[in-house]
Amino acid sequence: MFENLSDKLQRVFKNLRGEGKLSAANMEQALREIRVALLEADVHFRVVKQLIENIKEKAMGEEVLTALSPTQQVVKIVNEELVKILGSHQSKLRFANEPPSVIMIVGLQGSGKTTTTGKLARWLSNNDHKPLMVSVDVYRPAARDQLAVIARDTRLPIYQGAPDETKPIDLARSARREAIQTGRDVVLVDTAGRLHIDEQLMVELQELKNLLSPVEILFIADAMTGQDAVKSADEFHKRLGITGVILTKMDGDARGGAALSIRTVTGQPLKFVGIGEKFDALEPFYPERAASRILGMGDVLSFIEKVEQNIDQRKAEEMQRKLIDNEFTLEDFRDQLRQIRKLGPLDSILGMMPNIGPIKNLKNVKVDEKEITRIVAIIDSMTPRERANHMIINGSRRRRIARGSGASVQEVNQLLKQYAQTRKMMKTFTGGFMGKKLGKMKLPSIENLLKM
């Protein structure tokens, strides 16, 4: 996400660094380039105007132009203003003092409401809540069946309604009663959508709001539609009073205009972003982390959180010991690949890395997920002895492994060669001085990232 805008802003800052000394003239040029970059990223014109005015007011001051590192000061100012536009702080979900808390999921048809309902239920379940889902979309064919399938796949409860419950208001009322009786503390109400906003839809949503008194009304918007998503969110807010937005398909949106515009235009925060198709591909939105990614500083905190949630700490420590002692086997290699797959799409993971130093442009690396599956299949076709000692894998064993994994002998040879080279490199890297220093390494601060 934000790739296009990030690349353009980094070029602006690189040009500023090339000037040696900042002046009013080259700052004006930089601000023009930033304005164009934002508009091309499909950021709302009102947001661009406000952002540029704020940056200009701070960046054109004497203390910035005469600073020892003026370009760093400009980057810092842009970072602060981006965070402010995006919402300053994470906006958390609100919950009722007396459960169940009702959360209405609203939006236009095709924006991903039903799938997002399932993702949000999974997120709530993973964060010590007991959600109950209900679909009150009685118009779209199989809408309620779709949520039932999602409930089955996520292994989370759903209220499907009695045969005579054919009205949204009756389904919602019964679902809340069911939540009270079964000890569920959150009710997620997946509402009907339309291809466009109409009076009938709004009247129905207003009736549901009056009945349920929801703590949150979350508007689901497709990030790929850019300013259309922002416009729809604004219209829903004027008619219904939404409390937050969830942007879906953020992993496919290289511009980021909707994310940068939504809070200023609607006055309501961006609470979550959808970053993939899997049910765990929903993340809380952090303005400061998003600004960091836009400026090429990566999102190291989110990466660390993903690792902590998905990687077995005991296995990680054992793997570190094996690397240092040069005991890293093919079985360990396979286990590492499986652990990495748990983190989510690799393109998304690489996008969290800072665009600096030795890992600069790592986000541009194209990762073939099928390649990992193929490597795991080849290693799975080996015997335990072969995985423990790759040196015994002779020609006949290679042919057998190739047949068992559906790969060619050349692919098996290539894997073994790459493994041997990786093992040799790891031995060099983790030995001696570097091995002693690995445990003492610290993540760079934002201040240090700005200097790189």
TIPA-546765 format. One line per field, with one value per residue (C-alpha): residue in one letter; residue number from 1; x, y, z. Coordinates in Angstrom, 1 decimal, decimal comma. Example, Ala and Ser with C-alpha at 12.3 -4.5 7.8 and 13.67 -1.06 7.14 Angstrom:
BEGIN
aa <- c(A  S)
i <- c(1  2)
east <- c(12,3  13,7)
north <- c(-4,5  -1,1)
up <- c(7,8  7,1)
REM end
This chain:
BEGIN
aa <- c(M  F  E  N  L  S  D  K  L  Q  R  V  F  K  N  L  R  G  E  G  K  L  S  A  A  N  M  E  Q  A  L  R  E  I  R  V  A  L  L  E  A  D  V  H  F  R  V  V  K  Q  L  I  E  N  I  K  E  K  A  M  G  E  E  V  L  T  A  L  S  P  T  Q  Q  V  V  K  I  V  N  E  E  L  V  K  I  L  G  S  H  Q  S  K  L  R  F  A  N  E  P  P  S  V  I  M  I  V  G  L  Q  G  S  G  K  T  T  T  T  G  K  L  A  R  W  L  S  N  N  D  H  K  P  L  M  V  S  V  D  V  Y  R  P  A  A  R  D  Q  L  A  V  I  A  R  D  T  R  L  P  I  Y  Q  G  A  P  D  E  T  K  P  I  D  L  A  R  S  A  R  R  E  A  I  Q  T  G  R  D  V  V  L  V  D  T  A  G  R  L  H  I  D  E  Q  L  M  V  E  L  Q  E  L  K  N  L  L  S  P  V  E  I  L  F  I  A  D  A  M  T  G  Q  D  A  V  K  S  A  D  E  F  H  K  R  L  G  I  T  G  V  I  L  T  K  M  D  G  D  A  R  G  G  A  A  L  S  I  R  T  V  T  G  Q  P  L  K  F  V  G  I  G  E  K  F  D  A  L  E  P  F  Y  P  E  R  A  A  S  R  I  L  G  M  G  D  V  L  S  F  I  E  K  V  E  Q  N  I  D  Q  R  K  A  E  E  M  Q  R  K  L  I  D  N  E  F  T  L  E  D  F  R  D  Q  L  R  Q  I  R  K  L  G  P  L  D  S  I  L  G  M  M  P  N  I  G  P  I  K  N  L  K  N  V  K  V  D  E  K  E  I  T  R  I  V  A  I  I  D  S  M  T  P  R  E  R  A  N  H  M  I  I  N  G  S  R  R  R  R  I  A  R  G  S  G  A  S  V  Q  E  V  N  Q  L  L  K  Q  Y  A  Q  T  R  K  M  M  K  T  F  T  G  G  F  M  G  K  K  L  G  K  M  K  L  P  S  I  E  N  L  L  K  M)
i <- c(1  2  3  4  5  6  7  8  9  10  11  12  13  14  15  16  17  18  19  20  21  22  23  24  25  26  27  28  29  30  31  32  33  34  35  36  37  38  39  40  41  42  43  44  45  46  47  48  49  50  51  52  53  54  55  56  57  58  59  60  61  62  63  64  65  66  67  68  69  70  71  72  73  74  75  76  77  78  79  80  81  82  83  84  85  86  87  88  89  90  91  92  93  94  95  96  97  98  99  100  101  102  103  104  105  106  107  108  109  110  111  112  113  114  115  116  117  118  119  120  121  122  123  124  125  126  127  128  129  130  131  132  133  134  135  136  137  138  139  140  141  142  143  144  145  146  147  148  149  150  151  152  153  154  155  156  157  158  159  160  161  162  163  164  165  166  167  168  169  170  171  172  173  174  175  176  177  178  179  180  181  182  183  184  185  186  187  188  189  190  191  192  193  194  195  196  197  198  199  200  201  202  203  204  205  206  207  208  209  210  211  212  213  214  215  216  217  218  219  220  221  222  223  224  225  226  227  228  229  230  231  232  233  234  235  236  237  238  239  240  241  242  243  244  245  246  247  248  249  250  251  252  253  254  255  256  257  258  259  260  261  262  263  264  265  266  267  268  269  270  271  272  273  274  275  276  277  278  279  280  281  282  283  284  285  286  287  288  289  290  291  292  293  294  295  296  297  298  299  300  301  302  303  304  305  306  307  308  309  310  311  312  313  314  315  316  317  318  319  320  321  322  323  324  325  326  327  328  329  330  331  332  333  334  335  336  337  338  339  340  341  342  343  344  345  346  347  348  349  350  351  352  353  354  355  356  357  358  359  360  361  362  363  364  365  366  367  368  369  370  371  372  373  374  375  376  377  378  379  380  381  382  383  384  385  386  387  388  389  390  391  392  393  394  395  396  397  398  399  400  401  402  403  404  405  406  407  408  409  410  411  412  413  414  415  416  417  418  419  420  421  422  423  424  425  426  427  428  429  430  431  432  433  434  435  436  437  438  439  440  441  442  443  444  445  446  447  448  449  450  451  452)
east <- c(0,0  1,1  3,9  3,3  3,1  6,0  8,3  7,4  7,9  11,3  12,4  11,4  13,4  16,4  16,3  16,2  19,3  21,0  20,5  23,0  21,2  17,5  16,1  12,7  12,9  13,8  11,3  8,6  9,6  9,5  6,1  4,8  6,1  4,6  1,2  1,4  2,3  -0,6  -3,1  -1,8  -2,3  -6,0  -5,9  -8,9  -8,1  -9,3  -6,9  -4,0  -4,6  -4,7  -1,7  0,5  -0,5  0,5  3,8  4,6  3,9  6,3  8,9  9,5  10,4  13,9  14,8  14,3  16,0  19,1  19,2  22,2  20,1  17,3  16,1  15,7  13,6  11,4  10,9  10,0  7,4  5,9  5,7  4,0  1,4  0,7  0,0  -2,3  -4,3  -4,5  -5,9  -3,0  -3,7  -5,2  -9,0  -10,0  -13,4  -15,8  -17,8  -21,0  -20,8  -23,4  -23,1  -23,8  -22,2  -23,9  -21,7  -23,5  -21,6  -22,8  -21,8  -22,5  -23,0  -19,7  -17,5  -16,8  -19,2  -20,0  -16,4  -15,3  -17,9  -16,3  -12,8  -13,9  -15,5  -12,2  -10,3  -12,7  -12,4  -8,6  -8,8  -10,9  -14,4  -17,3  -18,9  -22,2  -22,8  -26,1  -27,0  -30,1  -29,7  -32,9  -32,7  -29,4  -29,7  -27,7  -26,4  -27,3  -25,9  -22,6  -22,2  -23,2  -20,4  -18,0  -19,2  -18,5  -15,0  -14,1  -15,8  -17,7  -21,4  -24,1  -27,8  -29,6  -33,1  -36,4  -38,3  -40,8  -38,2  -38,0  -37,6  -34,2  -35,7  -36,9  -33,6  -31,6  -33,9  -33,7  -29,9  -29,4  -31,7  -29,7  -26,4  -27,8  -29,0  -25,7  -23,3  -22,0  -20,6  -20,6  -23,2  -22,0  -24,9  -24,2  -26,7  -27,9  -26,2  -27,2  -25,2  -25,9  -27,3  -31,1  -33,9  -35,2  -31,7  -31,2  -34,7  -34,0  -30,6  -32,0  -34,7  -32,0  -29,9  -33,0  -33,7  -30,2  -28,5  -25,2  -21,9  -20,3  -21,6  -18,7  -18,7  -17,0  -15,3  -13,2  -9,9  -9,5  -12,3  -10,4  -12,4  -15,7  -15,2  -14,6  -17,7  -19,9  -18,5  -19,3  -22,9  -23,5  -22,2  -24,5  -27,5  -26,6  -23,8  -21,1  -18,5  -15,6  -14,4  -12,8  -11,0  -10,9  -8,4  -5,6  -3,0  -4,0  -4,1  -0,7  -2,0  -3,6  -5,8  -8,8  -6,9  -5,4  -8,7  -11,3  -10,8  -10,7  -13,7  -15,9  -14,6  -14,6  -11,5  -10,2  -10,3  -9,2  -7,7  -8,2  -4,9  -5,8  -8,4  -7,8  -9,9  -6,9  -6,0  -7,6  -5,4  -6,1  -5,1  -2,3  -1,8  1,8  2,7  1,0  2,9  6,1  5,4  4,5  7,9  9,8  10,6  8,7  6,4  8,7  6,3  3,6  6,2  7,3  3,6  3,1  6,1  5,1  1,6  2,6  6,1  6,8  9,4  10,9  11,4  12,9  15,5  16,3  16,7  19,1  21,2  21,4  22,4  25,3  26,4  26,0  23,4  20,8  19,3  16,9  14,2  14,9  14,9  11,4  10,1  11,4  9,5  6,3  6,7  7,3  4,1  2,1  3,0  0,8  1,6  5,3  4,8  3,0  5,7  8,5  6,4  6,9  10,7  12,3  13,5  17,0  20,5  21,1  17,4  16,7  14,3  13,5  9,8  10,2  11,3  8,6  8,0  6,6  4,5  4,4  8,1  7,9  5,2  7,4  10,5  8,5  7,1  10,7  11,9  8,8  9,7  13,0  13,5  14,3  18,0  18,2  16,8  19,2  22,3  22,0  25,4  24,0  21,6  23,1  21,8  19,3  18,0  17,6  15,6  13,3  12,8  11,9  9,3  7,8  7,5  6,4  9,6  12,4  15,9  17,3  15,0  16,1  19,7  19,0  17,4  20,3  22,8  21,0  20,7  24,4  25,2  22,8  24,2  27,7  26,7  24,9  28,0  30,0  27,4  26,7  30,3  32,9  32,3  28,9  27,6  28,4  26,8  23,5  21,9  22,8  21,3  18,6  15,9  16,6  14,5  12,5  15,1  17,9  15,8  15,4  19,2  19,7)
north <- c(0,0  3,6  2,5  5,1  8,0  6,7  6,5  10,0  11,7  10,0  11,4  14,9  14,5  13,1  16,2  18,4  16,7  17,3  21,0  21,1  24,1  24,9  28,2  29,6  28,8  25,1  24,7  26,1  23,6  20,7  21,7  21,8  18,3  17,1  18,6  16,8  13,5  13,7  14,6  11,8  9,4  10,4  12,3  14,6  18,2  19,7  17,4  18,3  22,0  21,8  19,5  21,7  24,9  23,3  22,0  25,3  27,3  25,1  24,3  27,9  29,1  30,5  27,7  25,0  26,8  27,5  24,2  21,9  19,2  21,1  18,2  16,0  18,8  18,9  15,1  15,4  18,1  16,1  13,1  15,0  16,5  13,1  11,7  14,6  14,1  10,4  10,8  11,4  8,3  4,8  4,9  1,8  0,1  1,3  -1,1  -0,7  -0,6  -3,3  -6,1  -7,0  -4,2  -3,8  -3,0  -2,2  -3,0  -0,7  0,2  -0,1  -3,5  -5,1  -3,2  -6,4  -6,0  -9,6  -10,8  -8,0  -9,0  -12,4  -10,8  -8,5  -11,4  -13,3  -10,2  -9,8  -13,5  -13,3  -10,2  -11,8  -11,0  -13,3  -12,1  -13,2  -12,5  -11,9  -11,0  -8,8  -8,6  -10,2  -8,8  -10,1  -13,8  -16,0  -13,1  -14,8  -18,1  -16,4  -15,2  -18,7  -20,2  -17,6  -18,4  -22,1  -21,4  -19,2  -21,5  -18,6  -18,4  -16,9  -16,2  -17,4  -16,6  -18,5  -19,3  -16,6  -13,9  -12,2  -8,6  -7,0  -5,5  -8,9  -10,6  -7,9  -7,9  -11,7  -11,8  -9,4  -11,5  -14,6  -12,8  -12,0  -15,6  -17,2  -14,8  -13,1  -9,7  -8,3  -8,5  -7,8  -6,8  -7,3  -4,9  -4,8  -2,7  -1,2  -0,3  3,3  5,2  5,4  6,5  3,0  1,8  4,8  4,5  0,8  1,6  4,4  2,0  -0,5  2,2  3,4  -0,2  -1,4  1,8  0,6  1,6  1,6  2,1  1,1  2,0  -0,5  1,0  -0,5  1,3  0,6  3,0  5,9  9,1  7,3  5,5  8,8  10,4  7,4  7,4  11,1  10,6  7,7  9,8  12,7  10,4  7,9  9,2  6,6  6,2  4,8  3,3  0,0  0,2  -3,2  -4,2  -1,9  -4,5  -3,8  0,0  1,5  5,1  5,4  8,4  7,1  6,4  9,9  11,6  9,7  11,4  15,0  14,6  12,6  13,7  10,0  7,8  4,9  2,0  -1,1  -2,0  -5,2  -6,4  -9,8  -12,5  -14,6  -14,1  -12,9  -10,2  -7,4  -4,9  -2,0  1,3  3,2  6,7  7,1  3,7  4,5  7,8  6,0  3,6  6,5  8,2  4,9  4,2  0,9  -0,4  -2,3  -2,3  -4,1  -6,6  -7,3  -7,7  -10,2  -12,2  -12,2  -13,5  -16,1  -17,4  -19,9  -18,2  -21,4  -22,7  -19,3  -19,5  -23,1  -22,1  -19,3  -21,8  -24,1  -21,3  -20,3  -24,0  -24,7  -27,4  -25,9  -28,9  -29,2  -30,0  -26,8  -25,0  -26,4  -25,4  -21,9  -21,6  -22,8  -20,3  -17,5  -18,4  -17,8  -14,1  -13,6  -12,7  -12,2  -9,1  -7,5  -8,5  -7,0  -3,8  -3,3  -3,1  0,4  1,6  2,3  0,9  -2,8  -3,5  -0,6  -1,5  -4,8  -4,0  -4,2  -7,8  -10,0  -13,2  -16,3  -17,9  -21,1  -21,4  -21,9  -24,5  -26,4  -26,3  -27,6  -30,4  -31,4  -31,5  -33,4  -36,1  -36,7  -39,3  -38,1  -39,1  -37,2  -34,1  -34,4  -34,9  -33,6  -35,0  -38,6  -37,5  -39,2  -39,4  -42,2  -40,5  -37,3  -39,0  -40,6  -37,3  -35,6  -38,3  -38,0  -34,3  -33,8  -31,8  -32,3  -33,7  -30,3  -28,5  -30,9  -30,2  -26,4  -26,6  -28,6  -26,2  -23,1  -24,8  -25,5  -21,9  -20,5  -22,7  -21,6  -17,9  -18,3  -19,9  -16,9  -14,4  -16,0  -16,8  -14,7  -11,0  -10,9  -13,8  -12,0  -8,8  -10,4  -10,5  -6,9  -5,4  -2,8  -1,5  2,0  4,9  7,2  9,8  7,5  6,4  10,0  10,3  7,3)
up <- c(0,0  -0,6  -3,0  -5,7  -3,3  -1,2  -4,3  -5,4  -2,0  -1,6  -4,9  -3,7  -0,5  -2,5  -4,8  -1,7  -0,3  -3,6  -3,2  -0,3  1,2  1,4  0,1  -0,3  -4,1  -3,9  -1,0  -3,2  -5,9  -3,4  -2,2  -5,8  -6,4  -3,1  -4,2  -7,5  -5,9  -3,5  -6,3  -8,5  -5,4  -5,6  -2,4  -2,0  -3,3  0,0  2,0  -0,4  0,1  3,8  4,0  1,7  3,7  7,0  5,6  4,0  7,2  9,2  6,6  5,3  8,8  9,4  11,9  9,2  6,3  8,4  10,3  10,1  8,5  6,8  4,7  7,7  9,3  6,2  6,3  10,0  9,3  6,5  8,7  11,5  9,1  7,5  10,9  11,7  8,5  9,1  12,6  15,0  17,1  16,6  17,0  18,9  18,8  21,5  23,6  25,7  29,5  29,5  26,9  24,2  22,2  18,8  15,8  12,5  9,3  6,5  3,0  -0,7  -2,4  -3,4  -0,9  1,1  4,0  4,6  4,3  6,6  9,1  9,3  9,6  12,3  14,2  14,0  15,2  18,2  19,0  19,0  21,4  24,2  22,9  22,1  18,9  17,4  13,7  12,0  8,4  8,0  4,2  3,1  -0,5  -2,0  -3,1  -0,8  1,3  4,6  3,3  2,5  6,1  7,3  5,3  6,8  10,3  9,6  8,2  11,1  13,6  15,1  16,0  13,8  14,3  11,3  12,3  12,4  9,2  9,8  10,4  7,0  8,1  9,0  12,2  13,4  12,7  14,5  17,6  17,9  17,4  20,3  22,4  21,4  22,4  25,9  26,4  25,2  26,9  23,7  24,3  20,7  18,0  14,4  12,2  8,5  6,8  3,2  0,6  -2,8  -5,9  -5,0  -2,1  -2,1  0,3  1,0  2,2  4,4  6,1  6,8  8,3  10,4  11,8  12,7  14,4  16,4  17,5  18,3  19,6  18,2  19,8  16,4  12,8  10,6  6,9  4,7  1,6  -1,2  -1,2  -4,9  -5,7  -4,3  -4,0  -4,8  -1,5  0,3  -1,2  -0,3  3,3  3,6  2,3  4,7  7,6  6,8  6,6  9,3  11,5  11,0  13,7  11,7  8,4  7,4  4,1  2,2  -0,5  0,9  -0,2  -3,8  -3,6  -4,5  -4,3  -0,9  -1,7  0,2  3,4  3,4  2,7  4,7  8,1  6,9  4,6  6,9  10,3  11,2  11,8  9,8  12,3  10,3  6,9  5,0  3,5  2,0  1,4  4,5  7,6  9,7  7,0  8,9  10,9  13,2  11,5  13,1  11,6  12,7  11,2  7,9  7,7  8,3  5,4  3,1  3,9  3,2  6,9  6,8  9,5  11,8  14,8  12,8  11,5  15,1  16,2  13,4  14,4  18,0  17,2  14,7  15,5  18,2  20,5  21,8  18,2  17,2  20,0  19,1  15,5  16,5  18,5  15,5  13,2  15,5  16,0  12,2  12,9  10,5  8,6  5,7  8,2  10,0  6,6  5,9  9,4  8,9  5,6  7,2  10,0  7,5  5,7  8,9  8,7  5,7  2,0  1,6  -0,6  2,4  4,8  2,6  2,3  6,1  5,7  5,8  2,4  3,7  3,9  2,9  2,6  0,3  -2,5  -0,8  -1,2  -5,0  -4,8  -6,4  -4,3  -5,9  -3,2  -5,3  -5,1  -1,3  -1,7  -4,2  -1,9  1,0  -1,2  -2,2  1,4  2,5  -0,1  1,7  4,5  8,0  7,5  4,2  5,8  8,7  6,5  2,9  2,0  1,7  -1,1  -4,1  -7,7  -7,1  -4,0  -6,0  -8,7  -6,0  -4,3  -7,6  -8,4  -5,0  -5,0  -8,7  -9,3  -11,7  -10,7  -11,8  -9,3  -6,5  -7,4  -7,4  -3,9  -2,5  -4,0  -2,6  0,8  0,9  -0,1  2,5  5,2  4,4  4,4  7,7  9,3  8,2  9,3  12,7  13,6  15,3  15,9  14,0  16,0  19,3  18,0  16,8  20,2  20,9  17,8  18,3  15,9  14,6  16,0  13,8  14,4  13,1  10,2  9,1  9,0  6,6)
REM end
